[in-house]
Amino acid sequence: MMKKEVSFLMILIMLFTACTALADDSFNVNKDGYSTSYTYGYDYWRDVQESPDAYRVETVIDSVDLGLDVRMNKPQSLFARNNDLYVADTFNNRILQLEYRNGQAKLTRIIDHVAGGSPEHFNTPYDVYVDVDGNIYVADYGNLRVVMMDKDLNWIKEFTKPADATFDQSLDFLPKKITVDVAGRLYALVTNVNKGIVKYEADTTFTGFIGATPVNFSTFDYIWKKYFMTQEQRDASPSFVPTEYENMYMDKDGFIYATLTNFDEGALDAGQVNPIRRLNGLGNDILIANDRYPPIGDLWWQKGESSYFGPARLTDITVFDNDIYIVLDRIRGRLFGYDNQGIMLWAFGTRGNIEGAFTSPISLEHIGNDLFVLDQLENSITVFTPTEYGLKIYDAINKYQDGDYDESANVWTEVLKQNANYPMAFRGIGRTVLRQNKFEEAMEYFKMAHDRENYGRTFKLYRKEWIEKNALWIFLGVILLLIVPLILGRIKRMKWEVIMHEQSKIRRNAE
Amino acid sequence: MSRAKSAETLSDAAAVSSRRKESRAEYKRALRYALYVITHPFDGFWDLTREHKGNLAAATTFLALFLITRVLKILCTSFQFFDAAVQHINVFEEMGSLLLPFLILCLANWAMTTLFEGKGRFKDIYIGMCYALVPYIMIQLPMILVSNILTYEEGSLYSVMLSISVIWSVFLVFVGLMEIHDYGPGKTFIFIIVTIVGACVIIFLALVCLSLLSDAVGFFVSLYREAAYRLN
């Protein structure tokens, strides 16, 4: 008996340890937090799923290819307008204008001064913007100005430190990123200004800040800091203020997509931080995030705050005309594509020295579907062109947005042939099949895509149809359920009455 | 002689069959008694152990049903309400992760209450706790079916029923412990907390035991290896 009990206990213990051991599984991610494939995606359970390549390296453009006498020196920004690509070659104090056609880039001109400006030459220009008329805006960081010139480099106007009480006058005006809307209003990200994006009217008057990031802190933090810290500790700890944006991009509708990199990874985990924001005119975030997981780049990462670990730090963003946006993670050198619903389309890229890998990616741009990534240490621009698979994804999304649902479903079927782990394809086909009133089939597809809302909607229709089709049987079933017990009860009572009758007869006979 | 013997075996067989019939009737009665327990917990739990209205076989049946309900819930509930990562689920692990804490908690409760005038034996506690699982089984099992004819928007009915089943079962656990040990409500509450602490201690001791044991085994294994290596 004793032996039995001991062995039972042993089994219990073993079971328990087995449970704890099994609870620690890191799925498909390697121990260093990197997945095994170049292009990948996340499935419904945020497991990494390898995928066919969505983009391939077309070419890598460096100083030698462009025939530059002076090598690029820590270029900080890219800008694309039509087929022209502008590179802010920051530490050579110049802007390079390239023309990109059919996978080939050639240097058009070097912009290093503004005629009629004071001073004429740039000093560490961090960013460049070119409007539809060809007017060039340069964030002339070292000269504390944003200068606007026409396409022949004649000075038109410049934006300088606002003489306004809301702007801290003790700070230098250090514009780092700029963008301009159709009305000529300038939006600038200025170093050390955390009140949001600095906004100017076209006539260079300062009109305030928009889109300051929300401040996140817990009640506990607040109480702890206010009542339990010494003054020294309080000074050393981070203060509860909005953080500066890292970069921004203005889409075709005039909304500013802005990225944040300066946040705590715990806050990101808790869902308090949206690293990508789409700002409307009032500075409110209107980015749509309809997927199960928010658009934050990688969903798995090695914990830690350093240049190799921690969550994705999205250093730049670019937006296609169909509202697909792509972000660049400087930590792991990765690009993430999202559609207008915030669903991840693909992810690829890595750190390293080979083609398609980056040392210190800093800026991202697009011409058509081609992507350009600027590396500030390699001093090179990597050009990516979409593969057949990548083009099909775009094609399907475009066709759906154009209302060409059947065609879109056909393309999604093609996508599925290349990647059976693509939830968007299942959802896309499901929608089309639903429109053809094939409820059962649509339910299958929505189930594959884990789309509860659409599944529920389809199931409601299917249920209604089923009930209408089987109304007769349901009716009969209900009647049977109601009548059978009634009849049985009748019979029972009759039997009982017969017995009573018999007994009374016997009793009467006995009398 | 032979006739007598055959008559004896006959009567034996009859006795066995009647005993079997009796025990089957007893088992059925014990199962049916669960309905009384969940609707009249105060009377029900008192008589469950004091009047031997429940038995081990019925209790174990409920425990098994509870585990099966749990597994069926994971596998068969409509994905709209319960989307389990089926590819990562191990049914036995799932069952073990419920069974083990259940048994450890029963054990811890017995170990603690027996020191503080608890009237229940381990068997009583086990039976009582198994009977307390009945509402969970009775509601959740049909709700698996119901989940498959509801849509996502109609989910409130589903979630309300699930909450009722859990609240009911927890209430039964509380009343059950109160009646089994003949405690007042305050004391029962305190001992539920003490039980949880006790369960943690049990788990801790078990882990220490295991790690020591594995060290000891490892020592002898390496000793053997060393010896075998030297002798070769």
Chai-1 contact restraints between the chains, C-beta under 6 A:
chainA,res_idxA,chainB,res_idxB,connection_type,confidence,min_distance_angstrom,max_distance_angstrom,comment,restraint_id
A,I13,B,A206,contact,1.0,0.0,6.0,A-B,restraint_1
A,I13,B,L210,contact,1.0,0.0,6.0,A-B,restraint_2
A,L15,B,G96,contact,1.0,0.0,6.0,A-B,restraint_3
A,L15,B,L100,contact,1.0,0.0,6.0,A-B,restraint_4
A,F16,B,L100,contact,1.0,0.0,6.0,A-B,restraint_5
A,C19,B,S97,contact,1.0,0.0,6.0,A-B,restraint_6
A,W45,B,A85,contact,1.0,0.0,6.0,A-B,restraint_7
A,R452,B,Q80,contact,1.0,0.0,6.0,A-B,restraint_8
A,R452,B,Y152,contact,1.0,0.0,6.0,A-B,restraint_9
A,G456,B,Q80,contact,1.0,0.0,6.0,A-B,restraint_10
A,G456,B,T151,contact,1.0,0.0,6.0,A-B,restraint_11
A,G456,B,Y152,contact,1.0,0.0,6.0,A-B,restraint_12
A,G456,B,E153,contact,1.0,0.0,6.0,A-B,restraint_13
A,F459,B,T151,contact,1.0,0.0,6.0,A-B,restraint_14
A,K460,B,T151,contact,1.0,0.0,6.0,A-B,restraint_15
